């Protein structure tokens, strides 16, 4: 993403996408929240170095704010002061059990979700929780506005800057499933037919889901009360640990892809 210079001396890039504008208004502000658990106590100085040397260079938007230029939303490059974006919460002191800090962490995340971003600073925050919980020695919370990207792009950005534990000089890699080689004209036709059927199925379900959301009201469930204005109520964060076998069981029971679990 290249920045262009305008007459007032500031640098701007291409206009903010329509989706980005919709997700950052006085009425609606959506964020992607990521919580990383650490097996060892978190070193704040290393986090600051990572943000300065790596994170800010992944995407120019991490160092930009959204401004109005002649009625059009633009990204404006600004100087980033890391201390404005990094927060280290203080929980009650004393000898507390990890289970107690689980509750404090959940309450803190619920509070972070509802807080608004300053308009004069880039739309991201990092929260370093140094207290041990029942599952980690420390927690790192990333809060990034949805106008900066989606969960997939953030995960790709995160994985791109990680290193292998056995060889830090090499980037992080994952094993890939090798498909069998397709040979012959029959395999080509099968592949083309599979591609067509998958795209037709995707189009069908997209229209079906759109119609369902537009004209049919979802049933009330333990996680959907159906009450009006529930989206404006305080949010509570809960977490559960599932094994891969349990994830597969839920996937098959709900007839969905793993992305939605």
Phi and psi in degrees as a GROMACS rama.xvg file:
@    title "Ramachandran Plot"
@    xaxis  label "Phi"
@    yaxis  label "Psi"
@TYPE xy
-93.7149  141.769  UNK-2
-94.8035  145.731  UNK-3
-117.274  145.368  UNK-4
-91.9866  136.69  UNK-5
-113.827  179.297  UNK-6
-63.3481  -30.5558  UNK-7
-81.8419  5.19393  UNK-8
90.9189  -9.75126  UNK-9
-87.97  165.666  UNK-10
-111.206  133.658  UNK-11
-130.72  161.701  UNK-12
-118.446  -156.728  UNK-13
-64.4816  157.861  UNK-14
-58.546  153.997  UNK-15
-63.5265  137.778  UNK-16
-62.6378  153.827  UNK-17
-55.2219  -38.6859  UNK-18
-64.8477  -42.8079  UNK-19
-61.3011  -38.1022  UNK-20
-67.5068  -39.7047  UNK-21
-66.4652  -30.9221  UNK-22
-86.0221  -1.12693  UNK-23
-136.767  81.9131  UNK-24
-130.792  177.013  UNK-25
-68.6604  -18.2878  UNK-26
-98.2629  -38.6812  UNK-27
-126.816  131.477  UNK-28
-144.413  111.261  UNK-29
-111.475  139.735  UNK-30
-128.97  158.01  UNK-31
-105.521  125.745  UNK-32
-112.173  127.507  UNK-33
-126.044  133.81  UNK-34
-119.13  118.929  UNK-35
-105.403  127.974  UNK-36
-95.5795  137.487  UNK-37
-112.73  137.649  UNK-38
-77.5217  -17.1123  UNK-39
-123.9  158.192  UNK-40
-55.6263  140.716  UNK-41
-80.211  130.834  UNK-42
-92.2621  110.16  UNK-43
-60.5719  -37.7816  UNK-44
-63.7132  -35.8858  UNK-45
-69.2886  -35.2275  UNK-46
-65.3647  -42.6811  UNK-47
-63.5429  -40.6443  UNK-48
-64.7179  -40.7919  UNK-49
-62.0694  -44.4207  UNK-50
-63.8435  -40.9159  UNK-51
-72.8248  -43.8724  UNK-52
-91.101  -24.3105  UNK-53
-120.415  -57.4654  UNK-54
-58.6188  -48.1078  UNK-55
-65.8224  -17.9608  UNK-56
-95.9959  -5.3423  UNK-57
-68.9926  -42.7854  UNK-58
-146.251  127.022  UNK-59
-57.0322  -23.5912  UNK-60
-68.1672  -21.799  UNK-61
-67.5816  -14.5973  UNK-62
-118.73  28.3481  UNK-63
-133.299  156.014  UNK-64
-118.985  160.762  UNK-65
-93.0075  122.417  UNK-66
-128.653  163.887  UNK-67
-100.899  120.737  UNK-68
-120.586  104.352  UNK-69
54.915  43.7391  UNK-70
80.4035  5.14459  UNK-71
-121.936  132.422  UNK-72
-73.1353  129.421  UNK-73
-131.198  157.562  UNK-74
-90.1399  126.683  UNK-75
-112.96  126.442  UNK-76
-73.7863  131.333  UNK-77
-132.854  166.892  UNK-78
-80.5373  130.099  UNK-79
-97.7042  126.505  UNK-80
-104.442  107.707  UNK-81
-58.9954  -33.669  UNK-82
-64.3531  -18.6502  UNK-83
-79.8261  -14.741  UNK-84
-112.698  -16.2876  UNK-85
-103.995  126.047  UNK-86
-124.42  137.15  UNK-87
-121.581  100.381  UNK-88
-69.733  152.825  UNK-89
-112.971  115.509  UNK-90
-95.3511  164.587  UNK-91
-53.3289  135.115  UNK-92
-83.5273  174.125  UNK-93
114.992  174.861  UNK-94
-82.8555  96.61  UNK-95
-113.812  149.897  UNK-96
-76.789  156.548  UNK-97
-56.5576  -33.4238  UNK-98
-63.7516  -34.2985  UNK-99
-66.5122  -40.5666  UNK-100
-69.9754  -23.6103  UNK-101
-57.4498  -43.7457  UNK-102
-67.9854  -42.7461  UNK-103
-63.6822  -39.5488  UNK-104
-64.7887  -43.5945  UNK-105
-61.4008  -42.8439  UNK-106
-64.9159  -38.3307  UNK-107
-66.8066  -42.8565  UNK-108
-62.553  -40.2641  UNK-109
-61.1081  -37.0324  UNK-110
-71.2602  -41.1555  UNK-111
-62.0039  -38.6187  UNK-112
-58.9714  -37.109  UNK-113
-86.7854  -12.7881  UNK-114
-74.921  141.588  UNK-115
-87.763  155.474  UNK-116
-82.6627  144.125  UNK-117
-65.1414  137.987  UNK-118
-72.604  -18.3264  UNK-119
-98.3018  13.6919  UNK-120
-134.177  152.388  UNK-121
-54.4761  151.749  UNK-122
-88.6713  63.4295  UNK-123
-156.12  156.099  UNK-124
-144.632  153.267  UNK-125
-129.685  130.691  UNK-126
-118.737  122.305  UNK-127
-102.112  110.468  UNK-128
-102.514  110.539  UNK-129
-91.9425  0.742889  UNK-130
-86.6665  138.031  UNK-131
-74.11  136.556  UNK-132
-111.563  -176.53  UNK-133
-70.0117  -14.3227  UNK-134
-121.058  -5.35849  UNK-135
-156.867  156.572  UNK-136
-81.9396  -17.6162  UNK-137
-168.582  162.432  UNK-138
-132.119  140.341  UNK-139
-117.182  119.389  UNK-140
-107.503  121.212  UNK-141
-103.246  125.756  UNK-142
-119.547  112.683  UNK-143
-125.694  133.561  UNK-144
-66.8573  143.274  UNK-145
-65.7016  -19.7093  UNK-146
-67.6299  -20.5646  UNK-147
-78.8208  -22.7883  UNK-148
159.663  -176.164  UNK-149
-110.601  -178.878  UNK-150
-59.682  -38.6122  UNK-151
-64.2504  -44.3852  UNK-152
-67.5326  -36.3719  UNK-153
-67.6465  -40.5636  UNK-154
-65.3847  -39.4068  UNK-155
-63.2783  -41.4418  UNK-156
-64.4291  -41.8191  UNK-157
-64.2286  -47.4537  UNK-158
-66.0692  -28.7957  UNK-159
-68.8626  -21.7365  UNK-160
-105.967  6.04649  UNK-161
-89.8161  157.986  UNK-162
-122.305  159.308  UNK-163
-74.5682  140.881  UNK-164
-68.4894  -34.7177  UNK-165
-80.9688  -21.2775  UNK-166
-152.222  88.6947  UNK-167
-59.6003  -16.6427  UNK-168
-76.4183  -11.3711  UNK-169
-108.009  145.528  UNK-170
-70.4084  160.9  UNK-171
-66.9456  134.428  UNK-172
-131.183  156.759  UNK-173
-125.251  147.9  UNK-174
-65.5517  140.625  UNK-175
-111.051  148.592  UNK-176
-85.4902  118.222  UNK-177
-85.3515  119.787  UNK-178
-80.6585  157.609  UNK-179
-71.5129  146.932  UNK-180
-70.1684  134.367  UNK-181
-97.317  127.967  UNK-182
-130.299  147.254  UNK-183
90.8068  163.418  UNK-184
-68.5231  -35.8907  UNK-185
-61.6001  -40.8148  UNK-186
-66.4605  -34.2602  UNK-187
-64.0917  -45.1094  UNK-188
-64.8224  -38.909  UNK-189
-63.1627  -40.6235  UNK-190
-64.9289  -43.4888  UNK-191
-64.7495  -41.1356  UNK-192
-64.6797  -39.9548  UNK-193
-63.8411  -40.4805  UNK-194
-63.9924  -43.6402  UNK-195
-64.2317  -44.6455  UNK-196
-65.5009  -38.2877  UNK-197
-65.373  -41.4524  UNK-198
-69.8445  -38.372  UNK-199
-64.5093  -40.6016  UNK-200
-64.2654  -40.7835  UNK-201
-62.7565  -43.2632  UNK-202
-64.4844  -41.2011  UNK-203
-61.8855  -48.1067  UNK-204
-69.9454  -29.2631  UNK-205
-65.0432  -45.3469  UNK-206
-65.7322  -41.1058  UNK-207
-62.3183  -46.8357  UNK-208
-65.9528  -37.7577  UNK-209
-63.8611  -45.6576  UNK-210
-64.3754  -39.9471  UNK-211
-62.5789  -45.7949  UNK-212
-67.3847  -29.5119  UNK-213
-82.7768  -33.3198  UNK-214
-121.62  -12.0135  UNK-215
-119.847  131.418  UNK-216
-88.9527  134.37  UNK-217
-67.9442  151.044  UNK-218
-69.6753  155.907  UNK-219
-76.7513  134.849  UNK-220
-135.721  174.371  UNK-221
-58.4497  -22.7744  UNK-222
-108.009  3.97587  UNK-223
-137.058  105.797  UNK-224
-79.0169  -28.8781  UNK-225
83.196  1.38405  UNK-226
-71.4914  143.834  UNK-227
-72.5176  137.2  UNK-228
79.0904  13.7794  UNK-229
-64.4516  -23.8234  UNK-230
-69.0341  -14.7495  UNK-231
-98.363  -0.683641  UNK-232
-80.6113  157.275  UNK-233
-56.1444  148.558  UNK-234
-105.42  140.618  UNK-235
-119.512  136.654  UNK-236
-104.406  129.753  UNK-237
-127.598  150  UNK-238
-136.062  143.642  UNK-239
-135.207  149.674  UNK-240
-106.584  122.254  UNK-241
-115.278  143.606  UNK-242
-77.9452  164.404  UNK-243
-62.3288  -36.4155  UNK-244
-64.002  -37.8818  UNK-245
-68.557  -36.7509  UNK-246
-61.9055  -43.1113  UNK-247
-63.4293  -39.1234  UNK-248
-64.4153  -43.9551  UNK-249
-64.1759  -42.2026  UNK-250
-57.8132  -47.2142  UNK-251
-69.9335  -35.3207  UNK-252
-67.9348  -40.315  UNK-253
-89.172  -10.6254  UNK-254
58.5144  49.9303  UNK-255
-130.508  174.469  UNK-256
-87.9054  161.75  UNK-257
-64.5566  -22.363  UNK-258
-58.0956  -32.4347  UNK-259
-86.8632  -5.31047  UNK-260
